[in-house]
Amino acid sequence: MDLVNLLKQAKDVQSRMKAMQDHVSTMEAEGSAGAGLVRMTLNGKSELRQVAIDPSLLNPDNRQMVADLVVAAHADAKAKVEQLVAEEMQKVAREMGLPPGLGLG
């Protein structure tokens, strides 16, 4: 393989990775806790986009429980985002003809 082809392939990989990153940033995953009493949505970059707390939880006696449910909902959403991103990376790797198990990231 000559240097010109190698550089062309590197640019192709770079452009595919940029497209994947752009796509991932538009993905969203919702996590929940307490049977859906607390829900939150993260984007593919794990940035918080939305939090919903059931009004039945909004009293001072529930303060610690709400805090715990928010943490649990975040962990759930983050795990889902990580799974979506991993699936997208595997898809790109397959399209590029890379062997299974070879990570991109």
Rosetta silent file (secondary structure, phi, psi, omega in degrees, C-alpha in Angstrom):
SEQUENCE: MDLVNLLKQAKDVQSRMKAMQDHVSTMEAEGSAGAGLVRMTLNGKSELRQVAIDPSLLNPDNRQMVADLVVAAHADAKAKVEQLVAEEMQKVAREMGLPPGLGLG
SCORE:     score description
SCORE:     0.000 S_00000001
   1 L     0.000  134.840 -179.112    0.000    0.000    0.000 S_00000001
   2 L   -91.212  168.096 -175.953    1.378    3.386   -0.900 S_00000001
   3 H   -62.745  -37.320 -179.554    1.395    6.515    1.215 S_00000001
   4 H   -62.515  -45.892  178.731   -1.276    8.265   -0.874 S_00000001
   5 H   -65.363  -39.077  179.178   -3.779    5.437   -0.323 S_00000001
   6 H   -62.232  -43.426  178.200   -2.920    5.279    3.357 S_00000001
   7 H   -65.993  -37.830  178.016   -3.550    9.012    3.753 S_00000001
   8 H   -63.872  -42.698  178.830   -6.818    8.701    1.826 S_00000001
   9 H   -65.324  -39.250  178.887   -7.977    5.894    4.124 S_00000001
  10 H   -62.995  -40.985  177.737   -7.012    7.916    7.184 S_00000001
  11 H   -65.572  -37.997  178.621   -9.089   10.857    5.930 S_00000001
  12 H   -63.728  -45.577  178.487  -12.003    8.499    5.272 S_00000001
  13 H   -60.792  -44.002 -179.122  -11.794    7.113    8.812 S_00000001
  14 H   -61.744  -42.596 -179.087  -11.584   10.644   10.182 S_00000001
  15 H   -70.361  -35.516  176.407  -14.661   11.765    8.249 S_00000001
  16 H   -66.513  -39.502  179.063  -16.644    8.674    9.304 S_00000001
  17 H   -65.939  -39.722  177.644  -15.726    9.261   12.934 S_00000001
  18 H   -63.283  -43.758  178.612  -16.818   12.908   12.684 S_00000001
  19 H   -62.541  -40.924  179.439  -20.146   11.836   11.154 S_00000001
  20 H   -64.449  -43.585  179.589  -20.605    9.264   13.919 S_00000001
  21 H   -62.601  -39.932  177.067  -19.862   11.846   16.613 S_00000001
  22 H   -63.038  -43.132  179.784  -22.364   14.246   15.054 S_00000001
  23 H   -65.461  -44.618 -179.132  -24.975   11.495   14.945 S_00000001
  24 H   -59.922  -38.051 -177.869  -24.271   10.389   18.522 S_00000001
  25 H   -66.474  -19.226  177.993  -24.745   13.940   19.801 S_00000001
  26 H   -90.960  -11.640  179.817  -28.322   13.883   18.456 S_00000001
  27 L   -73.338  151.997  176.027  -29.187   10.581   20.146 S_00000001
  28 E  -137.354  150.185  175.307  -31.097   10.617   23.420 S_00000001
  29 E  -136.972  141.097  178.262  -31.780    8.066   26.126 S_00000001
  30 E  -107.291  132.595  174.266  -34.206    8.274   29.013 S_00000001
  31 E  -111.680  153.669  179.792  -33.435    6.790   32.392 S_00000001
  32 E  -142.864  162.569  177.288  -35.920    6.316   35.168 S_00000001
  33 E  -150.516  159.526  179.152  -36.111    5.337   38.804 S_00000001
  34 L    62.918   44.010 -179.750  -38.830    4.673   41.349 S_00000001
  35 L    55.959   36.966  176.400  -41.119    3.028   38.798 S_00000001
  36 L    88.610    4.842  178.859  -40.914    6.128   36.612 S_00000001
  37 L   -67.665  -29.066  174.716  -41.452    8.701   39.363 S_00000001
  38 E  -125.698  127.201  178.586  -38.155   10.324   38.352 S_00000001
  39 E  -131.829  145.171  173.722  -37.086   10.415   34.704 S_00000001
  40 E  -144.159  151.017 -178.645  -34.223   12.125   32.968 S_00000001
  41 E  -117.521  130.825  174.941  -33.020   12.389   29.417 S_00000001
  42 E  -117.149  149.829  172.508  -29.369   12.566   28.374 S_00000001
  43 E   -88.345 -179.949 -176.740  -27.992   13.126   24.903 S_00000001
  44 L   -63.460  -14.616  176.361  -25.259   10.998   23.349 S_00000001
  45 L   -96.666   11.651 -178.231  -22.614   13.164   24.984 S_00000001
  46 L    64.092   25.852  175.403  -24.170   12.412   28.401 S_00000001
  47 L   -87.869  134.519 -178.861  -25.401   15.995   28.720 S_00000001
  48 E   -69.436  127.944 -179.094  -28.579   16.361   30.761 S_00000001
  49 E  -111.693  -30.999 -176.639  -31.486   17.495   28.601 S_00000001
  50 E  -158.805  144.617  173.969  -34.553   16.997   30.778 S_00000001
  51 E  -130.809  133.665  176.266  -35.599   16.006   34.296 S_00000001
  52 E  -128.404  125.959  178.941  -39.149   15.049   35.281 S_00000001
  53 E  -121.489  125.254  179.651  -40.152   14.473   38.896 S_00000001
  54 L   -58.784  132.876 -179.031  -43.617   13.221   39.735 S_00000001
  55 H   -56.868  -25.271 -179.876  -45.456   15.865   41.795 S_00000001
  56 H   -63.861  -18.598  179.818  -46.304   13.260   44.435 S_00000001
  57 H   -88.540  -10.752 -170.170  -42.638   13.328   45.499 S_00000001
  58 L   -86.989   72.762  169.606  -42.439   17.073   45.980 S_00000001
  59 L  -145.122  154.996 -173.589  -42.671   17.535   49.712 S_00000001
  60 H   -57.242  -29.065 -179.034  -39.926   18.137   52.272 S_00000001
  61 H   -68.007  -19.500 -176.739  -40.252   14.663   53.790 S_00000001
  62 H   -98.244    7.316 -172.870  -39.163   13.082   50.484 S_00000001
  63 H   -51.049  -52.638 -177.325  -36.014   15.161   50.006 S_00000001
  64 H   -67.717  -39.287  178.929  -33.489   12.319   50.433 S_00000001
  65 H   -63.143  -42.101  178.519  -35.597    9.838   48.487 S_00000001
  66 H   -63.003  -43.242  178.374  -35.897   12.288   45.571 S_00000001
  67 H   -59.746  -43.939  179.361  -32.135   12.855   45.623 S_00000001
  68 H   -64.740  -39.651  179.530  -31.534    9.101   45.567 S_00000001
  69 H   -68.059  -35.940  177.100  -34.023    8.623   42.713 S_00000001
  70 H   -63.445  -44.467  178.407  -32.377   11.415   40.689 S_00000001
  71 H   -61.515  -44.831 -179.517  -28.994    9.710   41.077 S_00000001
  72 H   -65.426  -40.845  178.587  -30.495    6.346   40.088 S_00000001
  73 H   -64.721  -38.646  177.594  -32.303    7.812   37.071 S_00000001
  74 H   -63.525  -44.757  179.554  -29.072    9.462   35.925 S_00000001
  75 H   -61.269  -40.225  178.689  -27.170    6.186   36.230 S_00000001
  76 H   -64.057  -47.100  179.622  -29.885    4.425   34.224 S_00000001
  77 H   -64.146  -40.612 -179.153  -29.851    7.063   31.469 S_00000001
  78 H   -64.426  -41.025  177.741  -26.043    7.101   31.352 S_00000001
  79 H   -62.889  -39.385  179.232  -25.897    3.316   30.940 S_00000001
  80 H   -67.736  -40.877  177.312  -28.403    3.539   28.090 S_00000001
  81 H   -62.680  -44.911 -179.962  -26.440    6.320   26.380 S_00000001
  82 H   -61.030  -37.806  177.756  -23.219    4.326   26.673 S_00000001
  83 H   -66.465  -43.295  178.165  -24.952    1.317   25.103 S_00000001
  84 H   -60.951  -44.095 -179.721  -26.295    3.432   22.215 S_00000001
  85 H   -64.615  -42.764  179.170  -22.850    4.928   21.589 S_00000001
  86 H   -62.106  -41.651  178.262  -21.182    1.487   21.691 S_00000001
  87 H   -63.354  -40.889  179.257  -23.717    0.133   19.193 S_00000001
  88 H   -65.507  -40.523  179.138  -23.115    3.086   16.881 S_00000001
  89 H   -65.523  -39.526  177.615  -19.344    2.610   17.097 S_00000001
  90 H   -63.873  -39.105  179.058  -19.701   -1.103   16.290 S_00000001
  91 H   -61.844  -46.629  179.524  -21.855   -0.223   13.286 S_00000001
  92 H   -63.639  -41.597  179.642  -19.228    2.196   11.962 S_00000001
  93 H   -61.068  -42.604  177.804  -16.461   -0.349   12.578 S_00000001
  94 H   -62.841  -43.923 -179.786  -18.391   -2.978   10.579 S_00000001
  95 H   -62.070  -29.296 -179.544  -18.988   -0.516    7.743 S_00000001
  96 L   -87.355   -3.214  178.492  -15.259    0.195    7.674 S_00000001
  97 L    77.627   21.828  178.628  -14.476   -3.518    7.534 S_00000001
  98 L   -80.485  148.131 -179.209  -12.689   -3.626   10.861 S_00000001
  99 L   -65.919  150.352  178.381  -12.571   -6.961   12.665 S_00000001
 100 L   -57.462  142.942  177.580  -15.062   -7.582   15.504 S_00000001
 101 L    89.275  -10.487  178.252  -13.842   -6.480   18.909 S_00000001
 102 L   -83.440  110.873 -174.464  -11.571   -3.763   17.552 S_00000001
 103 L   -75.571  146.105  169.667  -12.718   -0.703   19.472 S_00000001
 104 L  -111.636  113.964  177.637  -13.152    2.738   18.034 S_00000001
 105 L   148.400    0.000    0.000  -12.879    5.281   20.729 S_00000001
